[in-house]
Amino acid sequence: MLSPALAASPMGPWPHASQTAPLPLDLFTVAPVAGAAVALHRRFRARLRRSVLAHLRAAESAFGCELPDLIRKAKALDESRHFSPLVYHLHAALRDAMRGKDVTAVLDALRGWETAGTSDLYDTEYRVESILAEPWEAAHVRALRQSDPRDDLGNLTDGKTVMRGFVGSLPTEALQAYADALSLLRELEPVIAAEYDEYVCRLKLFHGKCLMGATSPRFFGAVFLRYEARETCPSLYFLEHLVHEVSHLHLYALMGEDPLFLNDESETYPSPLRSDPRPMMGVFHAAFVLARIVRTFRRLAQSKHAYQAEVARRLPELVRCFQEALETSEVNARPTERGARIIATMRASGEGR
């Protein structure tokens, strides 16, 4: 049985951001800011390290034992290096187990930390690969497969969410479309491309239905993205979704500094990307990522690339969804000072300023 000490262990994803000096207000914007991702990511890793240590010490107190090897391993985490998604996975597993007061799960999580080699804890190379190429993915793919099935417009649908890995080599056309999209992003939005380089170390492709893509603080640094050979304009598809997912990661990093809004998770609101109401977290994220996709597509529309017809077809719907999410946020969010600033910059972005 868990002791009261474990029941009172750290509950949130990170210790409070007040442990470090606040970042300049100017960084709290939907607009890409050169150098911001590097600073945010470093602080994000520092908070993770402190949180791991706090959870390990709470586990020591709960079980009435010492964990010197694990404490040393956590203290040795080098914040100057990019952590691998495994580190975020191990942190989430320990936090969730302690939150659930599940002795077996806590011991499993501690064992995960114990068996992780030093080289496993850091991102040493960027990779594009199929899902399920690394052991830490299994739990997250399983959870995503159990998520509510939705069509490509976000509407709940019958059936089930399907995520299937690629056996053997990834499709050549997928790799080419991805390479084209990243090159286009570097040309149109070099700062967002720099954010991608800073935050993302794994692009995990799959095929299936009822899920387009996913990223999370639970496996920060990895992006799961669906690819189907039937895409009519695969390079544009990759461009949209690379911007989409890296914008989620950037907003997660900002939210490590400040909660941005104070709405309770039980409060739900209409969202343009889902047919069912969502908490403010989902609506705010939708407005943020859509603002950046609209910005990128507007730049593409003004360029001389050969995607004008498809951009012209997609852009009005993207603008409509962005405006809907923004208006819901403006009316219903209870923002902090920094959250209010982001909302104001999203409004300015929507007006082309």
Secondary structure as GFF3:
##gff-version 3
##sequence-region A 1 353
A	DSSP	alpha_helix	4	7	.	.	.	ID=ss1
A	DSSP	three_ten_helix	17	19	.	.	.	ID=ss2
A	DSSP	three_ten_helix	25	27	.	.	.	ID=ss3
A	DSSP	alpha_helix	36	63	.	.	.	ID=ss4
A	DSSP	alpha_helix	68	75	.	.	.	ID=ss5
A	DSSP	alpha_helix	85	99	.	.	.	ID=ss6
A	DSSP	alpha_helix	103	115	.	.	.	ID=ss7
A	DSSP	three_ten_helix	118	121	.	.	.	ID=ss8
A	DSSP	beta_strand	127	130	.	.	.	ID=ss9
A	DSSP	alpha_helix	137	145	.	.	.	ID=ss10
A	DSSP	beta_strand	162	164	.	.	.	ID=ss11
A	DSSP	alpha_helix	172	188	.	.	.	ID=ss12
A	DSSP	alpha_helix	190	199	.	.	.	ID=ss13
A	DSSP	beta_strand	202	209	.	.	.	ID=ss14
A	DSSP	beta_strand	213	214	.	.	.	ID=ss15
A	DSSP	three_ten_helix	217	219	.	.	.	ID=ss16
A	DSSP	beta_strand	222	226	.	.	.	ID=ss17
A	DSSP	alpha_helix	234	257	.	.	.	ID=ss18
A	DSSP	beta_strand	268	269	.	.	.	ID=ss19
A	DSSP	beta_strand	278	279	.	.	.	ID=ss20
A	DSSP	alpha_helix	280	301	.	.	.	ID=ss21
A	DSSP	alpha_helix	308	332	.	.	.	ID=ss22
A	DSSP	alpha_helix	337	350	.	.	.	ID=ss23
###
